Amino acid sequence: MGNSGSAVKVCTDHQGGINWLSLSPDGQRLLTGSEDGTARLWSTADSQCHGHFQGHESYITFCHLENEAAFTCSADHTIRKWDVVTGQCLAIYRGHTSIVNRILVAKNYLFSGSYDRTARCWSMDKEKQIQEFRGHRNCVLTLAHYSSRDVLEEEEEEEEEEEKVSRDLLVTGSTDCTVKVWWVSSGRCYQTLLGHTGAVLCLILDAPNRELFSGSTDYTIRTWNIVTGEQLKVFKEHQGSVICLELVNRHLYSGSADRTVKCWFVDTGERIQTYKAHKHSVSTLKYHAGILFTGSGDACARAFNSRSGVLQKIFRGHKFIINCIQIHNELLYTASHDGTLRIWDIRGICKRNKRRLKKDRSVQGRSSQKGSLSRLFNNRVGCMVQQENGE
């Protein structure tokens, strides 16, 4: 059992559940979007609320924070852009005909996905729709973006002359069980990735390696080549919907409704660790400095040693599901459907983990002096033991 932790601060300003939490690129601010129809801006320096964005006519489903602007989307079918200094609403993006459940800011584009079965692209500076992506047969739940320059060789780019003016692509995951890849410039569907038999809930993109990972209610994670559309691997060990994904150093972490997180080695598809202790679905996860932080429907956040799977700490205090977590300056921020933002000091476990990593490197350094045959034997035995004890 890990040690219990109490929050160093509890922010109770919202009058409804917090659905999402976003950290600015410079780490100076946090943005929360709530069921109360408002968003709030928080300083990471003093943990105080420094902005209250009001204007949406229904609950906020998702939010995104840049250094100078904030974006919120809502069940009122709109997206809003806000000035983080003045709190003024700078733009209202209208066009969706149902709940807007996800937004993505990339380059000078604002992308959105909706229950109206479409994704859309908007001008960042004007309240103007640039493109509509129509083709899914059900809700668009998740988004990703990349440029073909990141993945295509020169000769492959020549084959796409039609799209050479703009090489940006949007990836959408839907409850229609498909993932689609779209050319942003034309709205044309470049690939439809078929294989899932349940709703696609989450996407992680690894553009340099031409790979896309999708998690689904069919209990699987699938890997795709985003150039050819080929399905590369299927990760099948979860016993519930795959809700969230995190990719770190060719290790894929997946949180599931089966109350576990699993770690997979991407290159082989091998499951190398399972993190247990959750009493409900794992709703969100974040890797930081060798530690895996999770949020769960059991209202607790947890910290695991990412290598050993050992539970290091439980963060108790929330009353309902933790919807999102962020980490900055060795503080853990958890946002919950109970309407509170809680801040936890994680310096102790980060420090202990750094000492453990240093000790592991020292042991590895001493063992590296042994003969090559001995190293080969020990490595194979270690792998076998890890596989046997992985669960």
Buried (B, 14 or more C-beta within 10 A) or exposed (E): EBEEBEBEBEBEBBEBBBBBBBBBEEBBBBBBBBBBBBBBBBEBEEBEBBBEBEBBEEBBBBBBBBEEBBBBBBBBBBBBBBBBEEBEBBBEBEBBEEBBBBBBBBEEBBBBBBBBBBBBBBBBEEBEBBBEBEBBEEBBBBBBBBBBEBBBEEEEBEEEEEBEEBBBBBBBBBBBBBBBBBBBBEBEBBBEBEBBEBBBBBBBBBBEBBBBBBBBBBBBBBBBBBBEBEBBBEBEBBEBBBBBBBBBEEBBBBBBBBBBBBBBEBEEBBBBBBBEBBEBBBBBBBBBBBBBBBBBBBBBBBBBBBBEBEBBBBBBBBEBBBBBBBBBEBBBBBBBBBBBBBBBBBEEBBEBBEEBBEEEEEEEEEEEEEEEEEEEEEEEEEEEEBEEEBE
